[in-house]
Amino acid sequence: MTVVRPLRLRGLAHTGLGLSVLTLSALVLSAPATAEDPGLASRAFVPKPVAKHAVVELRVGVDAASADMDDAPTRPVICGEVTPWGRVGFEGCGTGAGVLHQDNAPDMAHFRVRVAVLQRSRGRVEGALIAGAGWAEVQRTADEAGFKFGEAEADQVEASGGELSISAKGHLWMQEQTYLSIDANVGAALIPGAPTAVGSDPLIGFGLISAGLGF
């Protein structure tokens, strides 16, 4: 039986991800909210997104939790984020199981609401600390339709449960309406059906780092 083990914060992959979150967090916290010199501020680059804030973002990256998944494919994680309001967005992250591929292998996907609790900007650079809440799904074979919350039945191969996370994100505006983005995210999901469905503990830690474009 294929086993998905809970993420343990060990090894270079997890250490590197933790350092990424800490580094981005430090940059966000240390960056001044505005330019100190009014004259410089008037000449500084000013982003002009269509909706007056970043709206759509597509990123590609890696999920450190895959290091603890036996027989997991080395597919990249794809994250799509829509931000209808300035500080509130909706994000989904996964390998695209059931849509982009039908691999008969372990996988983990995330679906969450994200709220920017702290934002800083200076010229072309923006940073934010973001809290997230939603649900995660784990599976040990090909994806099935829908989400299965609560305790799992004996023959169940996937399970879902709530998750919480924290992210450090940076934007570099390339043009007035387009930017590069990097996002480092860590968190944990509580999935009651995971022991039966995928052979892991109910509490599963995860860490993702991704980069891409937005506007």
Sequence and secondary structure as in RCSB ss.txt:
>XXXX:A:sequence
MTVVRPLRLRGLAHTGLGLSVLTLSALVLSAPATAEDPGLASRAFVPKPVAKHAVVELRVGVDAASADMDDAPTR
PVICGEVTPWGRVGFEGCGTGAGVLHQDNAPDMAHFRVRVAVLQRSRGRVEGALIAGAGWAEVQRTADEAGFKFG
EAEADQVEASGGELSISAKGHLWMQEQTYLSIDANVGAALIPGAPTAVGSDPLIGFGLISAGLGF
>XXXX:A:secstr
   B    S HHHHHHHHHHHHHHHHHHHHS SS SSHHHHHHS     TTSS  EEEEEEEEGGGGGBTT    
 EEEEEE SSSSEEEEEEE  BTTTB  SS EEEEEEEEEEEEEEEETTEEEEEEEEEEEEEEESSS  SS  BS
S  TT  EEEEEEEEEEEEEEEEEETTEEEEEEEEEEEEE TTHHHHTSS SEEEEEEEEEEEE 
